[in-house]
C-alpha cells in the first residue's frame, strides 16, 4: 500500500496447517468423518509467519541545497508462531519476533558539482577558446551604444592545468551509506494459539506490540 509518494507499507503472511489423520487405515466411517472435519476446519496450524515493512523517503529532493541526496528509512517487523509437538502439549508452542531498522543514503556528488558554473565548464565537451570573438557594438537611433545582456549559460574558459586539478578534486562521484539494526526474541513455552495476525483476540496475547517487533526485557 502506497499511502503517499514517500510512505509505503508492505505486508505478507503465510499460514501452514496440517490435516491430521487417525492412526492406521482410513476404513471406518468415524475415521473418514474425522478427516473431513479436520479438512473443512482448515487443519491444525503448525506455523504462522508474517512480515511488515514500513518505508519512508525523506523529502530531501524538494530542498534546493539537498536535492542531490536520497535518504530512505524503513522498519521491518517479523513474527513467527511455531506449533509444539503433539507428543507433549505441556511444552507449549514457540514464538519468534524481530525488528529491523534500516537507514540508507545515496549522495550523488555529480549533481552537487553541477550547481557550480566553474565545474560545469571543467566537464563541458564544448571547445573553449580563450579569446572570444568581439562582437561589433550595436547602436540605437540616437547613436548610443546598446549594452547587450550577458548569456547566463556562457561557460568559463578553464586552462589545462586548472582543469586537471579540478577534475582531481571532484573525482568522488557517489557515496552510499547504510545503517542496519537487527533485534529478535525467541520465546518457548507459549501455550496460547494464533488466530488473527498471530493474535488470540479473546486473550489478547501475545500483544500487538510483540507481534510488530517489540523486544521485551527480562521482566
Secondary structure as the mmCIF struct_conf table of DSSP 4:
data_model
#
loop_
_struct_conf.conf_type_id
_struct_conf.id
_struct_conf.beg_label_comp_id
_struct_conf.beg_label_asym_id
_struct_conf.beg_label_seq_id
_struct_conf.end_label_comp_id
_struct_conf.end_label_asym_id
_struct_conf.end_label_seq_id
STRN STRN1 UNK A 2 UNK A 2
BEND BEND1 UNK A 3 UNK A 6
STRN STRN2 UNK A 7 UNK A 18
BEND BEND2 UNK A 23 UNK A 24
BEND BEND3 UNK A 28 UNK A 28
HELX_RH_AL_P HELX_RH_AL_P1 UNK A 29 UNK A 40
TURN_TY1_P TURN_TY1_P1 UNK A 41 UNK A 42
STRN STRN3 UNK A 44 UNK A 57
HELX_RH_3T_P HELX_RH_3T_P1 UNK A 59 UNK A 62
BEND BEND4 UNK A 63 UNK A 63
TURN_TY1_P TURN_TY1_P2 UNK A 64 UNK A 68
STRN STRN4 UNK A 69 UNK A 82
HELX_LH_PP_P HELX_LH_PP_P1 UNK A 83 UNK A 85
TURN_TY1_P TURN_TY1_P3 UNK A 86 UNK A 87
HELX_RH_3T_P HELX_RH_3T_P2 UNK A 89 UNK A 91
STRN STRN5 UNK A 93 UNK A 108
HELX_RH_AL_P HELX_RH_AL_P2 UNK A 109 UNK A 113
TURN_TY1_P TURN_TY1_P4 UNK A 114 UNK A 115
BEND BEND5 UNK A 116 UNK A 116
HELX_RH_AL_P HELX_RH_AL_P3 UNK A 117 UNK A 122
TURN_TY1_P TURN_TY1_P5 UNK A 123 UNK A 123
BEND BEND6 UNK A 126 UNK A 126
BEND BEND7 UNK A 130 UNK A 131
HELX_LH_PP_P HELX_LH_PP_P2 UNK A 132 UNK A 137
STRN STRN6 UNK A 138 UNK A 139
TURN_TY1_P TURN_TY1_P6 UNK A 141 UNK A 142
BEND BEND8 UNK A 143 UNK A 143
HELX_LH_PP_P HELX_LH_PP_P3 UNK A 144 UNK A 144
STRN STRN7 UNK A 145 UNK A 146
HELX_LH_PP_P HELX_LH_PP_P4 UNK A 148 UNK A 150
TURN_TY1_P TURN_TY1_P7 UNK A 152 UNK A 153
HELX_LH_PP_P HELX_LH_PP_P5 UNK A 154 UNK A 157
HELX_RH_AL_P HELX_RH_AL_P4 UNK A 160 UNK A 169
TURN_TY1_P TURN_TY1_P8 UNK A 170 UNK A 170
STRN STRN8 UNK A 174 UNK A 190
STRN STRN9 UNK A 196 UNK A 196
TURN_TY1_P TURN_TY1_P9 UNK A 197 UNK A 198
STRN STRN10 UNK A 199 UNK A 200
TURN_TY1_P TURN_TY1_P10 UNK A 201 UNK A 204
STRN STRN11 UNK A 205 UNK A 205
BEND BEND9 UNK A 206 UNK A 206
HELX_RH_AL_P HELX_RH_AL_P5 UNK A 208 UNK A 211
TURN_TY1_P TURN_TY1_P11 UNK A 212 UNK A 213
#
